[in-house]
Amino acid sequence: MISHGNGPQVGLLALQGSAYTEVDPYPLDLLGAQTEGMIGYLIQQELGNELPFEKRLASLLTLIEVDREDPAFADPTKPIGPIYTEAHSKKLAEEKGWTFKPDGDSFRRVVPSPLPQRIFGIEPVEWLLERGAVVICAGGGGIPVAHTDVPATAGRQLVGVEAVIDKDLASAVLAADLRADALAIVTDVDGVYTGWGTPAGRRLDWVSPGALAKLGFAAGSMGPKVDAAVQFASATGRRAAIGALDQIAAIVRGEAGTNVAHEIPVGHAGERVDDGS
């Protein structure tokens, strides 16, 4: 089962949409659906070229429920789209009403990122996995939806909301619901570091979820990945791992990356941290 991000793509689509002023720009839930289809297609195409012909692949749109009262709606933190200078970001904020926050030496648009509560349509994913398919789903954190109260004759209905769910947290919920053996979160660094960017920096090899949760990481970088790994390991008792994409086979075997688990095996190289329990 494969998931993916969509931050740059959904931001660029939003920028393109806002340039056409004849109609209202598409809301973020529609842009999320667009990127799920677009990126899912690319992953499916490339995997199809590498895997045996008889291996079946499927890309699915995934609706994920959020809480309308989530405090994230009052404090946008999810970065999307390209980076800007401070002057350019201020101009766009005035023109479009967007929110920007620092991203290193630059600025980037941020949008609400509420916590994923529940995945709709989990059964079709299970059916496909049981039949040996590779399933690409929950891309970009899925399509954010929430229940809304409508007239009594119609009952409660789902509607899209203006938000982008964090892909790592959505993947952790999906993996837990599907009873996955492990959750591998792959990125462009080889693991989670303490003292990142300093001479004292060191990679954590194996760490308990309780110990990792106490360390604290930036919300705009490693924070969501750490939160997702801690959530999955704590909820399921199984292993989560964070590491580099080119080491994914070793990560799945538990031989690379930062492995988050309650039971830390003896004999692994690198920094090992547990919570003493």
N, C-alpha and C positions, 0 to 999 in steps of 0.2 A: 504494500500500500504506500502510495507516494502523495505527499502534499508539497506545496511550494509557496513562495511569497509573491507579492504583486505591487509592492510599494512604488517603484519607479514607473511601472506601467499605468497604474490607476491614476497616479499624479499627472502623467502626460496626457491621458485621456481627458481628465478634468480640465487641464489647461487648453486642450484643443476644443472641448465643448464650450468653454467660456468665451472663446474667440468668435463664436457664431452667435450673434446677439438677437437674431430673428425669433428664436425660441428659447425657453428656459433650458439651462444646461441639464444634462442627465444627473440624477442624484447618485450618491456613492454606492447604493446597493445595486443599481443597474450597472455601474462601472465595474463593480466587483464581479458581477455575472459575466460581463464581457471579458474580463481578464482571466476568469476561470476557464472559459471556453478557449481563449486564445493561447494561453500558456499550456493548458492541458493538451491541446492539439499538438503543440510543438514537442512536448515530452512524449506523447503517444507516438508521434511520427518517428522521432529519433530512436526510441526504444524498439519500435517495430522494425526498424532497419537493423538492429543489433541482435534481437532475440529470434529464436526459431519461428518460422511462419505460423506454426500451429499454436503458439502462445497467444492468448487473447488479452487484449488491453481495452480498458474503458475509462473515459473521462466523464465525470459526473458533476453537475451543478449541485452544490450543497447548501441548504438553508440552515442557518444556525441562529437560535433564539438568544436575544439579549434582554436585559431588564431596562425598561424605559427610565427607571429611577437611578440607574447606575451613575455614580458621581463623575465618571469619565466624560459625560456629555457637558459638564460644566468646566472641565479642564482638559482640553485636547492635548494629546501627547504623541499620537502615532504619526511619524514622518512619512510623507508621500511626495512623489515628484522629484524634480531636480533641485540642486542647491542654488542659492542666490546670494548676491551681495546684500549688505544691510540696506543700502539705499533702494535697491530693486525690490526687496521684500516689503519695505514700507510702502512703496508705490502700489504694489499688488494688493496689500492689505487694505489700502484706502479705496482702490478701485473695485475690488471683488468681495471685501469683507472677510477675507481669509485670515487665519491665525498663523503666525510664524514664530519659530523658536530657534535659538542657536544650534548649529550642527558643526562642531569644530570651530573653524574660523569663518564659516559661512552661516547662512540661514536656510531653513527648509520649512515648507508648509506642514502643519500638523492638524490632525482631525481627531474626533473622539474615537477612543478604542475601548468600548465596553467589554466586560468579561463574557466569554461564551458560556451560556447556561445549558443548552440542550441542542442536539443535532437532530434535525428532521430527516426522515427517510433513511435511517440506518440499516433497515432490512435489505434493501437492494444491494448495498455495499457488502453485507454479509453473504448474500446469495452469490455474488460474483466471486468473492474470495473463496467460498466453499468449492467453487467449480474451477479453481486454479487460475483465475484471471488476475492480472495486475491492475489495480484500481487507482486512478488518479482523482483525488477528491479533496474537499475542504481547502482548495487553493486560495491563497491570499486571506486565509482566515474564514473562508466561506462567505455567503451572502447574509448580511445582518438583517434579521427580521424581529419583530416583536408583536405580541398580541395587542389588539385594540378592541375596545368595547364599541359595538355598533348596535343599532336598534334591536329590540328583543326578538324580532322575527328572524334576524340573521345570526344572532349569537356572537361569539368572539371570532375574530378573523386575524390572520397574519398580514402584516404590512411591512414593507421595507423601511429601514431607518437610515439616516444620514450618518454613517459611521464606517470604520474599517476595523474588523476584529483582528487581533494579533494572530499571525499564522502559527506561531509556536504554541500558544495557549490553546488554540482551536485544535491543533494536531494532538495535544496531550489529552483533551477531552475525547477526541475520536479514537485514539489508541486505547484509552481506558475502556470506553464503551465496547470496543471490539475485542477486548481481552488480548491485546497484542503482547507478544513475548518480550519486546523491547521497543523503546522509542529512540531513534537516532536523529539528532538535530544537527544537520551539517551546514557549515558556514565557511568563511574564508580564513579562519584561524584554527590551530590544531588543538584547542581546548580552552578551558577557563583558567585564567591566571589571577593570582594574587599579586598586587603591586605591578599591574600591567603598565608597560612603558617606562619602568624604572629599572635600575641595575639589580634591584632585589626581586624583580618579577620572577615567578616560577609557576609552572603549570600544575594544576591539580590532576592527579592520576585517578585515584578512587576517593570518593567522598560520600559521606552519608547525607541524605536529604536534609536532616536537621542541621548539620554543620554548615552545609552550603547555604541554606536559607539565612543563616546569621551573618554571612559575610557582606552582603549588600553590593549590588551592581547597578550601573546606570540604566535608567529606563529606556534611553534611546539607543542602547547598543546591546550588551550581553544580558541585561536585566530580564527581558521577557523569555529568553532561552533558558536561563537559570530557573526562573519561576515555573516554566513548563516542565522542566526536568524534575524539579522538586515535587511538583504537583502529581506527575505521573508515578514517580517512585513511591511517594507517600501513600497515594490512593490504592495502588495495586500491589505493592511489595515487589515489583519487578524493576528491572534496570532501565535507566535512561542514560544517554550518552551525548556529549557535545564535542564536535571535532570538525576536521577539514574534509571537504567533499572528496578530495583525491585519496583519502584514507578510509573511505566508507566501509570497505570490506573488513578491514581490521577493527573498525569501530564496532561493527555488528558482532564480531567475535570477542569483543572486550579487550582488545590488544592495543588500542589507540584512543586518543581523545580523553576527555574527562568523563569518567563513569560515575553515575550517581546511583547508589544502592544501599540498602540497609546492611547487607552482609558484604564486607570488604575482604576479598581474598588476599592471602599472604603471598609475598613473593613478587609483587608487581613493582616495577621501577617507577620513580617519580614521587611526587608529593602525595601522601595518603592522609586523609583527615576524617575522623569520625567524631561523633558527639558524646562519646564516653558511655553510651547506653548499651 
